Amino acid sequence: MAASTDATATATAQAVLERGGNAFDAVVAGGFVLHVVEPHLNGPGGDLVGIFHAEGADGPTVLMGQGPAPAGATIAHYRAEGLDLVPGAGGLAAAVPGAVDAWLVLLRDHGTWELGDVLAYAIGYARDGHPLLAQAAATIARVSGLFRDHWPTSADLWMPEGEVPAPGAMVRNPAYAAVLDRLVAAGAGAADRRARIDAGRAEWKTGLVATASTAFLAQPHRHSTGADHAAVLTADDFAAFDAGYERPVTAGFRGHTVAKAGSWSQGPALLEALRILDGFTDDRLDPQTPAGAHTIVETLKLALADRDAYLGDGAPVDALLDEAYISGRRAQIGGTASHQWRPGAVPGRTPFHPPLRAEGGVAAGTGEPTVAPTGQTRGDTCHIDVVDRWGNIVAVTPSGGWLQSSPAIPELGFCLGTRLQMMWLDDAAPTALRPGARPRTTLTPTLVLKDGLPLFAMGTPGGDQQEQWQLPMLLRMLAGGYTAQQAIDAPTLHTTALVDSFWPRTWTPAGVVAEDRLGADVIDGLRARGHDVTRTGDWALGRLSAVGISREDGTVWAAANPRGMQGYAAGR
């Protein structure tokens, strides 16, 4: 079975499974299709985080597709450019692209299909066309002035007739199809399947993509700050990066093991929240009661404060999950909403205190896509999950390289990402901008195990909301007895009382965003406890999907998000 944020990607993954491919063949094929059909949510110039459990393996594995800051990305350079933050759009915000190399590494090591067969779906949609999603058309419309006035190559690609294409219009990207053809052709004559995929990786990292993108973005161009800058990414940065694997960080909750990526992601924050909540009775874990919603929101505020104070590439996380520390954090949850940013006191470490900028110009609760005319992008992402008949299970959250991230590179048909906006121009930060360091990404899929065996894999788009939307789903499934689809469909909420991971890095003290379906009792109960609640309508929050294995009878299942009428689950 397969589930994703786009029906075409789900159908592609399912087609691979029907033809005998395994979950890894399927997820890679679907992942490359997502580059084509959801270009406003991810792209080949972006990044990804995955987590999987291969049949027969002794545990889960994290797929690391987050590229680091380039060698020239120093705080001194950005300060010399007159910046106090890494911009939210433009080439200065580009980390080394990691998504394509990660997809290819996963296919090489765990798939069974040839690269050309896996990429054929994406090549077909790019060359022959696909109907433009309404959300993609809306995104192009929001930045059409930026494209016309400052990024003409993006206008040529996404507004080929000089106008914003209508939803449903057939759009083509022959340049990207040719890039994928080059990856396949690079392996002609190689000795075996593995060598053919590695040849495609070498072409990506040292061939046209590396040279064309770095030469193009070396020319000054408009950034989200309103000024023009040249990027610092070089071809050597491309060549030096290798995607790979890491061991996950895990924590227990209600007899289950939850696995996440490490401190270069926000994954440990979800684990901390689960550990805090594990000490409450089930009635305090129900988002559809005033006490439960309050407890969940206050827990998230504590865990996300610790995220911004302590998490970053290479930072230790054990202390944040230590039982004594968790107990202390749990004791900080009172009967009313805290209006303070409250990181915990970790022995031997000084918490980083980011500037607490007031919220401004942000559409609360929109999740994604929210794109300002400047190209500023907040949380645009996609997600895909696959489980196969052999018991392989995988969840991947690809993002970055959105069509509105930076000017499109004409020879390639895509642009580079903006993940460096999550790094601070402050040496004291665990996420300080440093050459070779990975930005602390918001991408954060989840794998849940029981007695050492995988039960389900899940994830969502949503930037800072990714852990927040996953937490109620996990609580409902692991403590409330919901099925995955029931948990996805149920009304949800999140807090904005956090330091935004995206430029311009703002926060809203005591802010809560809630779906109306939570009910007046819950919303009024939150307000009575001091929360500043924004109502967003009945079906506005969350883009969750999941796949799983029923250990009772060996069947597999999938679930997808109805919000936006775009996600899809399929299987047989």
N, C-alpha and C positions, 0 to 999 in steps of 0.2 A: 504494500500500500504506500501511497504518497500523499503528501499534503503540502501546500505552499500558499504564498500570498497571491499567486496568479494562476488562473485555470490552465493557461497554455503550458506553463512550466510543469504543473502537476501532470497534465496529459502527456507531456514528453517523458517525464520520469516513469509514468505507468507504461508507456509504450516500450521503453527499454526493458522493464521487468517482464512484460508480456513476450518479448523476444528472447528471453533467457538471460538477460543481464542481471547482475546482482545490485544490491542497494547502492554501492559505490559508483558503478557505471551509471545508474539512474540519476543519482543526485548530481553528478558532474554534468551530465547532459542537461538536466533541468536547470542547473546553475548557470550554464552558459546561455541558455534561452532567457533567463531572467535579465542578463545583460542587455538583451535585445528588446524584450517586451516591457520591461520596467526601467527604462533608461533614466527616469526621474528619481529612482530609488536606489540604483546601484549601477556600476559599470565596470568594464575591464580595468580601468585605472584606479579602482578602489581596493578594498581589503575584505577580509572575512575572518570569522571565528567559527570553528566547527567542533563538535564532540561526537564520538561514535564508540560503538562496542562491536568489534568483529566477532563473529561466531567462533567459539573456541578460545578466545583471548582470556587472559586472567584479570582483565579489568578494562575500564574505559580509557580512551585516549583523546586528547585535545588536538585538533588540527589548527596550527598556528599560521594564519595568513595575514598577519599585521606587519607591514613594512615599517622600518624605523625612520627617524629623522635623517635627512641627508648629511653628508660630511660638512657641508657649508651652512647648516642650520644652527647657528650659534645665537645665543641671547645678544651678544655684542652686535652682530650684524643686524638683527631685527631692530634693536634699539637705535642703531645708526640710521635705519630707514624711517625713524620717527614714530615707531610703533610702541604701544604699551601692552598690546595683546597680539597674538598671532591672528591674522585676518580670517574671516569666515568664508571667504571666496577669493580665488586667485591662486596662482602658482606658488606663492610663498607658503601656503598652507598645505602643500602636497608632501605627504610621506612617500617613501618608496612604495609603488604599487605592489600589493601582495596577493591579491585574489587569484589571478590567473595561475601563478606558480603554485599556489596551494591546491587549487583544483587539479592541476596536472600531477602533483606529488601524490595526492589521494588516489587518483586514477591509476598511476603507475604501481603503487604499492598494494592496493586493495581491490582494484577493479579487474575486469577480465577482458574488456573490449579494447579494440584498436582506437587510437586517438581520432582518426578520421571518421569512424562510425559514431563516436560519441559527439563530435562537433558538428556532424551533418545537420542536426536539427537547428542549431543556432545559425549555421551558415545559410540554411534554406530560408529561415525567417528574415535574416538580415538582407540577403540578396533578392528574394522574391517578394518580400513585404509582409507586414502584419498590421492589423487594425490598431490605431493609436488609442490607448486608454484615455478615458475622459480626464483622469487625474493628471496624466502626462500632458495633455493639451492645455489644461489649466495652468500647469507649471510653466510651460513655454509662454503662455499669455502673460503671466506675472513678470517674467524677465525679458519680454520681447523688446522693451526699450533699451535695456542693457545690451542685448544682442545687437540691435541695430546700431546703437551709438558707439559701443566700445568693443564688442566681441563679434566682429563680422563673420568669422569662420563658424561660430555657433549659429548665427542667423542663416548662413548658407546651408548648414546641415539640417536644422530643425524648422526653418521657415523658407523652404526652397523657392516658393513663389512670392516671397516678400511678405507673406501673411501667416498668422498662426494657423496650423492645420486644424481641421475640425475633429472632434472626437469620432473615432471610427474610421478616419481616413487611412488609407493604406500608406504606410511609410516604409522606406527602404534605406539600407545603410550598406551600400556595396563596398565602401572602404573597409568597414569592420569585417565583412565577409572575406575580403582579400587578406586581411591580417590573419584570420583563422586558417585560411588556405595555406598561408606561409608556414604556420606552425605544423600543419600536417605534412607539407612538402619537405620540410627540413629533415624529416625522418626517412625519406626515401633512400633505400639501400642500407639502412641500419640493420644490425644483426638480428634483433629481436624486438618484441613489443616494448619492453622496458627501455631499450636504447632509442626506439623511435619517439617515445614520449619525452625522454631526456633531450633529444635533439630539438623537439618543439620548445622545451623550456629554455634551451640555450638561445634559440632564435628570438624568443620573447625578451630575454635579458640582455642580449648583445647585438641584436639585429635592428630592423627598422623601427620597432616600437621605442626602444631605448634612445636611439639617435634622433628620431624625428621629434619625439615629445620633449626631450631636454633642449634641443636647439630652438624649438618653437617657443617654449615658455621662458627661455633666456631673454627674450625680447620683453621690455616693460609693457605691462598691460594693466587694466583696471582691476582693483581689488575691492572688497566690501567696504574698506575704509574710505573710498572715494578717491584714493590716490593710485598712481601707477607704480608698479614695482616689477622687477625681474625675479624669476624663481632662482633657487640655488641648486636644485636637483640636477645631477649630472649622469652621464652614461655609466660612469664608474659606480655610482650608487646603485643603479639597476643591476649591474653585473655582480655586485657583492652580496645581494640578498638571496637567501634560500628559505623558502617556506619549510615547515617541518612539524614535528610532533612534540608534545609535552605531556607530562602526567597531570591530571586534573587535581584541583583542590576539592575536598569532599567534607561533608558534614552530615550528621544524622538528624532525622526528624520523624517522629512517630514510627520508629522501626524501619525506616527507609534510609537509603544513602543517596544524597543529592550531589552530583558532580558538576563542577564548573571550571572554566579557565581561570588562570592565576591572576596575580596582582596587576598585570598589564591590561586586565579587563575590569569591569565592575562586578564580575561574578562573585567574588568573596563577600560583597555587600548583601547579596541574596542569602548566602549561607549564614551570615551573621544574623540577618532578620529571622530566618527559620530557627536558629538556635535560641534566640530571645523568645520567640513565640512558642517554642516547644515547652516552655515552663508555664504556660497558661492552660486552663481548661478549654475544652472544645468550644464552649459557648463564647469565649473571648476571641475566637478565631473566625467568626462568621461575619463577613463584610456586610451582610444584610441586617445587622442589628446595630444600634447606636454604639453600644460598648465595643462590639467587635470591630466596627469601622474605625473607631477612635484608637483602639489598641494597635491595629495594623498601621494606621497612618503615623502614630507616634513612634512605633518600631522602625518604620522606614526612614523617618527623619534622623534617628540615631545612627542607623546603619549607613545612610548616605552621607552624613557628616563625617563618619569614619572613612568612607570611600575617599572623600576629597582631602581629608587630613593625612591619610596614611598610604593609600594605594598608588602604585606606580610601578614601572618596569623594574623588576628585581627586588621590590619591597617585600619583606617577610609578612606573612599573614597569620601565622599560628597564634600570636598573642590576641588577635581579634576574635578568635574562635575558642579561646581558652575558657573553661567553665567558670572560673572565678570572675574573669572579665565580663562574660556574658551575664552572669548573675547581677553584677554591678550595674550594667546597662539596663537590664530588665527593671531594676529597682528605681530607675530614673523616670519610668513611665508613670505619670500621675493621672489624676482625674480630669485635668483640663489640658488644652493644647499649649505646648511650649511655643513661645515666639522667639526663641533663641536658637542660634546655630551651635550645636553642642557635640563636638567630638569627644571621645573618651580619653582617659589618661592611660596611655600604654607605657609601662615601665621602660625606662631607657630610651624613649623616643619623644621628640618634640613634635606635636601636631602642627602641620602647616595650616595657617589661617589665611585663606584666600580673601580678596576684597569682596565685601558683600554689597554689590551694586544693586540699586533698586530696579525692579522690573520696569521695562519700558518697551512699547511697541511690539509686544508679544501677544498672539491670540491664544489665550489660555484654553487648554483642552483640545486643541486641534490635532495634537499628536503628530500626524504628518499627512500630506505635505504642507508645510508652512514656509513659504519662500517670499522674502521681501524683494522689492524691485532691485535692490543692490546685489542680489544673488545669495544673500544670507540664507542658509538652509538649516533647518532644525529637525534632526532625527529621522531623516528619510532613509529607509532601509527596506529590505525584503527578507524572506525566510523560506526555507524548504526542509522537509523531513521525509525520510524514506525508511521503510522496513521491508525485508524480503523473506522469502520462504525458508531460507537457511538460518534466519535469526540475526543477520546483520542489521544494525539499526544506526541511523546517523541523522543529526540535525546540524544545519549550517545557516548562519546569518551573514549573508554578504551585504556590503554597503559601500558607500564612498564612490567617487567618480560619477556622481550625479551629473546630468547634462548641464546643470546650472552651477557646477563647482568652479570651473575655470574655462577659459576659451577652448573650444574644440580644436583638436589637432587635425588638419585637413587630410593628411595622408592616412590617418588611422580611423577616423569616424568616431572618436570618443575623446574625453578630456580626463585629466587626472583629479584625484580626490583632494580632500581638505582636512584630513584627520589630525594634522598638527595643530589645529585650532583648540584641541583639548590639552595642549601643553602650555605651561605658564612661562612668561619671561621673568622668572624669579628663581634664582639658584636654590632657595630654601624649599621649593615645592618638590614633592616626590615625583611629580610629573613635569619637572623643569625641562625646557627645551635643551636637549643635549644631542650632539651628533651620535648616531648609532642607537639611541634609546627609542623604544617604542612608545607612542602615545598611549595613555590609558583609555582604551576604546570603550564605547558603550555596547559593543556587540557581545552578546552573551547568551548563547543557547544552553540548554539544560538537559542532563540525562539523569534519570531516576532509576535506582536499582533496589532490589529486595533479595536478601540472602546471596549477594554477589552476582545476581542475574539481572540483566537490564529489563525494565518494565516499560518505560516510555521515554521518548525524546521530544523536546518541544522548544519553542522560541517565538519571538515576535519582533517586528519593527518597533520603533518608538523612541530611540535615543535614550534620554534619562528615564523614560517610562518603561523600558524593557523589563527590568527586574520588578518594577512596581506592578505591571500587568501580569507578570508570571506568578507573583506571590499569591494573589487571591485564587488563581487557578490551582496552584499546588495545595493551598490550604483546603480548598473545596474537595479536591480529589483525595488527599491523604488523611484529612481529618473529618471531612464532611460527607464522604461517601458518594460524591458526584461522579458521573462518567466524564470523560474528557470533553465531549461535546456539550454536555450540560454546564460544565465549568466555564467553557469558552463563551457560551451564550449568556451566562448570568451577568447581571449588571455589575459594573466595576467602578473603581476610583483610583486616584493617585494624588500624591502631594507635589506641590511646586515649592515647598520649603526646603530647597536644596540649591547648591551652586551649579548653575547650568553648565553642562559640558561643552556647549556650543557658544560661539561668539554671539553676543558680547558678554557672556558669562554672568548672567544676572541671577537673582533669587527673590522669592516672595515669602516673607515670614508667615507661617501658619496657613499658607495657601493649600486648598484641597480642590480638586476637580472631580466631579461626580456625575455619573449618568443619572438621569431623572428616574429611571426604573428602580434605583435603590429605594425610592419611596420617601415620602415626606417625613415619616418618623425618623429615618436614619439621617436625612439631610438636616432636619431641624435639630436632631440630637447632637450632630456634629457642631452646628452653629452654637448651640447652648453650651458646648464645652469649649468654645473659644476659637473654633476653626473658621477660616474665611473661605466659604464654599462657593465655587462657581459651578452652575448647572450647565450641562452640555447637550441635553437632549437624550432621547432614549437609547440610541445605538451609536455612540461616538467614540468610545475608548477601547483600545486593544486591537491587535491584529494577530492574535495567537493561532498557531496550528500545532499539531502533534501527531505522532504515530506511536504505536505500542504493540506489545506482545502479551496476550493473555496466558499466564502461566498455568491456569487451570486446564485449558483445553488446547493450547498451542496455536490458537488462531491469532491473527493480527488485526489491528484496527487503525483508523485514522480519523482525525477531526480537524475542521477548518473554521475560520472566522467568517460570520455572515456580514459583519460591518463593512460597508463599502461595496458589497456585492461583487467581490473580485477574487477572494480566496477560494480554494477548492481542495477537497479531499477525494481520492479515488482509489479503487483497488478491487480485488476479488479473491 
